[in-house]
Amino acid sequence: MAIAHQVGIITTPISDVRHITDLPYDKPLDTIPAFDNDKAQGDALTSLVLSGSEMMTMTDSQWKQVLTVRFHVCLRI
């Protein structure tokens, strides 16, 4: 993640970068808002760092949270 930050892939301050532990495991799907493609371009983006093995364990709820929020996603190898 430090390299991604150094080269500008992640511009969010390191303290604000989110991880899989920040995504509730069992948040009810009907409480997660739908993606809003018309969201203003100036709205804040959140950075999320996931490893491939973490992605393999994600629940439907976690996937919906990722896909409905404006995230910059960085995959760790």
DANOR-V813364 format. One record per residue. N is the residue number from 1. RES is the residue in three letters. PHI is phi as a letter, one per 40 degrees, with the letter a starting at -180 (none if undefined). OMEGA is omega in whole degrees, 0 to 359 (none if undefined). Layout:
{{N;RES;PHI;OMEGA} {N;RES;PHI;OMEGA}}
This chain:
{{1;MET;none;181} {2;ALA;c;179} {3;ILE;c;179} {4;ALA;d;178} {5;HIS;c;181} {6;GLN;c;183} {7;VAL;c;173} {8;GLY;g;175} {9;ILE;c;175} {10;ILE;b;179} {11;THR;b;176} {12;THR;c;175} {13;PRO;d;183} {14;ILE;d;182} {15;SER;c;181} {16;ASP;b;179} {17;VAL;c;181} {18;ARG;b;181} {19;HIS;b;183} {20;ILE;d;180} {21;THR;c;177} {22;ASP;c;179} {23;LEU;b;179} {24;PRO;d;184} {25;TYR;c;189} {26;ASP;b;177} {27;LYS;c;181} {28;PRO;d;183} {29;LEU;d;182} {30;ASP;c;177} {31;THR;c;180} {32;ILE;c;183} {33;PRO;c;177} {34;ALA;c;177} {35;PHE;c;180} {36;ASP;b;182} {37;ASN;c;181} {38;ASP;c;180} {39;LYS;d;182} {40;ALA;d;181} {41;GLN;c;181} {42;GLY;c;180} {43;ASP;c;182} {44;ALA;c;174} {45;LEU;b;178} {46;THR;b;177} {47;SER;c;180} {48;LEU;b;180} {49;VAL;b;180} {50;LEU;b;172} {51;SER;c;178} {52;GLY;d;180} {53;SER;c;176} {54;GLU;c;180} {55;MET;c;180} {56;MET;c;184} {57;THR;b;185} {58;MET;c;178} {59;THR;c;176} {60;ASP;d;180} {61;SER;c;180} {62;GLN;c;178} {63;TRP;c;181} {64;LYS;c;178} {65;GLN;c;180} {66;VAL;c;186} {67;LEU;c;181} {68;THR;b;178} {69;VAL;b;179} {70;ARG;c;180} {71;PHE;b;161} {72;HIS;c;182} {73;VAL;b;177} {74;CYS;b;179} {75;LEU;c;176} {76;ARG;c;177} {77;ILE;b;none}}
